[in-house]
Amino acid sequence: MPRIGNTAIAAVTALALGSGAWLLHSGAETHAPPQPSAAQARSGGADVTGRSAPALPPSPPDRVRIPAIHVDAPLTGLALTPSGGLDVPPAEKENLAGWYEAGTTPGERGTAIVAGHVDNADGPAVFYDLGALRKGSTVEVDRRDGSVAVFTVDAVEVYRAGDFPDEKVYGAAGRPELRVITCGGGYSKATGYQGNVVVFAHLTSSRV
């Protein structure tokens, strides 16, 4: 499988990972998805844990689990759009997430990217509660070689569309890291979701 660095992803700013249409149709605007607090942002560049596991060999992922927010979802490969942004999973499949298959596979050295919708026209989707995730939580990725890569969350941050830090999110890393991305940043009838929630995590263990 040909692979390229994540820096090939253009300045995508806000990924279209939710429409908010169900909020309007159901009158549920007061039940917008949770957003991370300032306490969950990275502080001083320090990890929640002082450990980092050795990198795993490349292997495509099949499934992502985030026990703290009850996520257990299959993964599909994502490519780039013609404009150079990251594509998104089909919106009608609410319990499906995607990974950037031309980049780093989760568990190998570098920055792996997983993305999923916060909602669709029918209601909450796979990463609806991503903004409620806290530092120290785990993200598990089942890989096709039979191993499970276990990541620990270092930070959960939210960015407005015009302030999305492409290099911080997509840039290269010297160890195995993971980013999990969905829509966020507040919601309005006029603009929809105003940005993205991003989870920053690094590999702390693996198992077979």
N, C-alpha and C positions, 0 to 999 in steps of 0.2 A: 504494500500500500504506500504510495508516495505521500510524504509528509512534508509540511512546510511550517515555519515558525508562526506562532500566533500573532506576531507583529504584522503578518500579511492581512490581518483583519483591519479594515479601514476605520476611520473615526466614525463609529456607528452611533455614538451617543445613545439615545434611548432605544432599546430593542422593543419591537412591537410584540410583547409577550402578554398581552391582555387588552381587552377592549373596554371593560367596564359596562358593556351594554346591559348585562343582567341587573346591575345596580339601578339603572334607570327604569328598566321594565318592571322590576319587582318593588321599586320604591325602597331599596335597601341601602341607600347611600350612607346611612349611619353605620353600616356593617362593612365598610371598606376594609381591605386586608390590613393586617398589623404592619407597622413600620418599626424599624430598629431604633432604640434609644441611643443617645450619645454615649451611654455607658458601654455599648457593644462595639464601638469603634476601636480601631487599633490604637494603642497607647504606647508611644515611645518606640514603636517597632518591635516590641517584645512579644514573643509567643506565649500562649496560655501555658503550654508545657515546655520544658526545656529540652525535650527529646525530639529526634527526627529519625525515622526509620530509613534503612538503606533503600535506594531506588529499586524498583522491580523492572524486569525486562518488558519491552512493549507488548501489549495485548489489548485488543479492543474490549470495551466494556459492554455488558449486557443489561445491567440493572443498577439502580441507585436506591439506597435506603437511608432515611434520616429519622431514626426512631423518635427523637424528641418532638417532632411535628407530624408523626404518623405517615411519612412518605415511604412508599414501596412501589417503585415504578420501573417499567422497562425503558431502555434507552434506544434511540434511533440516531443514525448518523446525520450530522448537519454539515452543509457546505457553505460557501459564500454566495451571496446574491450577486447579480451583475454589477451592482454599484460598489461591491467590495465589503458589504456588511455581513454579519453572521445571519444565516437563515434561521428560521424557528420551526418547531414541530407543528404538525397540523393542529389547528385550534380546536377542531371538533373532537379530538382524542384527549379528553381532560386529564387522564392519568398516564400521559406519555411525556417523557423528557428527552432531550437530545444532547449530543456531545459533538464537539468540533472535530470531525474525523480526519482532517488534514493536518491537525496539530498533534500535541502530546497526548498519549493515552494515559488515563488516570493511573497513577502509581509509578510511572517512569519519571526520570528527572526532567523537570520543566513544568510549565503551567498548563494544566488540562482545564478545558472549559465545558461546563454543563449548563444548559439553559432550558427553561420550561415556562409555560404560561401560568399566570396568577389566576386568570379566570377566562371564561368564554361566554358566549351569549346565553348559555344555560345555567351558569353559576360558577362556583369556585373550581379551580383546576389544580394541577399537581403541586404547584409551589405557592398556593394561596397563603399559607402560614409561614413562608420563608422569613419574613421580617420579624417573626417572633422568636427565631432561633437565637441562642445565646452562646457566648464564648465557652469553650470547653465541650460543647456538644460534638457528637461524632457523625460523620457521613461515611457510609460504607458503599463501595462499588464492587459489584460482582464482575469479574473479568472472564473473558472467553477461555483463558488457559486454566480455569478452575480456581484461581486464587481470588481472595477478597482483599482489596486495598482499603485500609481504615484511616480516615483523615480526622484530625481534630480542628475544630473551628477556632481561628485566631481573632476574627472580627466579623461583624455584620454591619455593613454601611449602606447608606442610601444617597444617591446622587441625582440632582436635577439633570434634565436632558442636556442642557448647555454646558454643564460642568463635569460630564462623564470623563474620568481619567483613563483613557485608553491604555496608556503605557503601564499604569499601576495595575490594571485589571488583566490585560492580555500579555504584558511583557514577559520576557524570559526569566526563569528562576534557576538557581544552581542546585536545587533539591526538588523532590516531588511535591508539587502544590496543586491545589484545586480551587477553581472559582465556580460558584453556583449562582446563576443570574435569573431574575424575573423582573416584571414591572413593579413600580412602586413610586415613591416620591409624592404621594398625595394624588387626589383625583378631583377633576372638575368636569361638569357637563360640557364645557366649551373645549377643553383640550384633552380629556381622557386622563390617563396616567401620565404624570409629569416627569418621570425618570425611571430609575432602576434600583432595586435592592441587589447587593452583591455580597455573597459569603466568601470569605477568605479562609482557606484551610490548608494544612500541610499533613503529609503522610507520617503517621506515628506508629503504625504496625500493619501487619498483613497476616493472613492465614490461608490455609488450603482447605 
